[in-house]
Amino acid sequence: MESGNTTTPIIRRVKKPRPRARLLFVFAFTAAAAFVLVTIVDPYSGATASPYYQSAGGRFAGQVTQVVQVNGTYANTIVRDSYTVTVKPKPVPVPVPVVVAAKSSTKSSSSSSAPTAAVASPGSAQEYAAGAVASRGWGGDQYNCLVSLWNKESGWRVTAENPSGAYGIPQALPGSKMASAGADWATNAGTQIEWGLGYITGRYGTPCGAWAHSVDSGWY
């Protein structure tokens, strides 16, 4: 045998993990795996309760937020230290109803009627006019309006003449217009009355219509 230095190998023993440490390792691994699996299967499982979670379409699925306004009066009570302050609401003003007076019908009634005419003397122009009014189906009220109208215009004078050129009982302007009712228009009361009633019918409908216009405007 050769003599010399010989090196003896050192053998170290590896400590086996204790059962408790192994149990903690398995638990941690299982918890981590479970968290990963839950996240993959349902990624929103931890977020659905969050107030910042937004579903598809925004809050309320895109619907317009409804606002309800309620009118009313309220009283606010404030308590501070040992004092209580009550704020009363301002009274709501109640609208005052406006009374509108009804329009008076005095003017219209007076304009469409006339005083009762006196009984026409036989053979007079007014007697002729009374028959002409009745033949057109008008009543005594229309005759009264006609008497008042031509009393104002000409005084029922056949030859009544106005500087403007108006002539006769109905004051036709010009007087020659009455030739359509007869060639004797300048001297015959009946011709003038027939023309005058035709003019009134075409323009105002009735003698009372012509009388109302004359009262309001001063002419007809």
Secondary structure, 3 states (H helix, E strand, C coil): CCCCCCCCCCCCCCCCCCHHHHHHHHHHHHHHHHHHHHHHHCCCCCCCCCCCCCCCCCHHHHCCCCCCCCCCCCCEEEEECCEEEEECCCCCCCCCCCCCCCCCCHHHHHHHCCCCCCCCCCCCHHHHHHHHHHHCCCCHHHHHHHHHHHHHHCCCCCCCECCCCCECCCCECCHHHHHHCCCCCCCCHHHHHHHHHHHHHHHCCCHHHHHHHHHHHCCC
